[in-house]
Amino acid sequence: MSRISIIVAIAQNNAIGLENKLLYWLPNDLKRFKSLTTGHTIIMGRKTFESLPKGALPNRRNIVLTRQEITFPGAERYASLEEALKQCKEEEEVFIIGGASVYRESIQLADKLYITYIEDTPAQADAFFPKISLDIWKETGREAHSTDEKHLYPYQFVDYERIQ
């Protein structure tokens, strides 16, 4: 069975998006996302796929979850998370990349969380990440970064593993 990992950038109020867009543009977060997910399968909801500026992400197996009978160039479509995960059971690690409803459904199944915490609370948001319970998750790594010319907010990369 594959390891299921969630990767997400979260504001201080657990906000992750507004009107199908990311709330923050952090080049180092995007680099981390790319380095962790390249060569792996990424699973996302339809709206997340539609928000990708150039469609399917290169050098990854893209899976879109939707019950709608539509095709997504460069991606496979499954009606449910369960169905998608069955198709990935031979893989070492599968990444859940959003959106909010896919995160809510997958957090009970996940083995690992790759979180970017942004030290800011946005004025508006309409998508949120579920609360991370430290009864279930233990922190395994943390890397803090301050602001610079490309990053308007301080942020931290924090990894968690499910407590067995």
C-alpha positions, 0 to 999 in steps of 0.5 A, a space after each residue: 500500500 502506498 504512503 499517502 501524503 498531504 501537501 498544503 500551504 496554510 495561513 494562521 487561520 487555516 485558510 488555503 484559498 480564495 475563489 479557486 486561487 492560492 492565497 500566497 505566492 511563495 517561490 520557495 514553497 512552490 520549489 518545495 512542492 515541485 521537489 517533493 511531488 515530482 516523479 510521484 502521483 498527485 491527486 486533486 479535486 476538479 477545481 484544483 486541476 482547473 486552477 493550474 495555470 498550464 494544466 496537468 503538472 509535468 513529470 507527475 501522474 495527475 489524478 483528478 477526482 470528479 463524478 462529472 464525465 469530463 476529460 482532463 488533458 494529461 490527467 486521469 479521472 476517478 469518481 472517488 478518492 477510494 477509487 483513485 487510491 486503489 489505482 495507486 496501491 503499487 506506488 511508494 508515495 501519493 500526494 494529495 494536493 487539494 482542494 479543501 474537500 479532498 483534504 477533509 476526506 483524505 486527512 483520515 487516511 494520510 500517513 504524512 503531512 507536508 505543511 507550509 505555515 504562513 505567518 499571516 491571516 488573509 482578509 478573505 478566504 473561502 477554503 480552509 484546511 482541517 485542524 491538525 490534532 497533535 494527538 494524531 500527528 507528531 512533528 518530524 521536521 521544521 524549517 523557519 524562513 523570514 521575509 525577503 525580496 521574494 517572500 512577503 511573509 515569514 513561513 515555516 516548512 513543518 512535516 508531520 507523521 501519523 502517530 501509530 
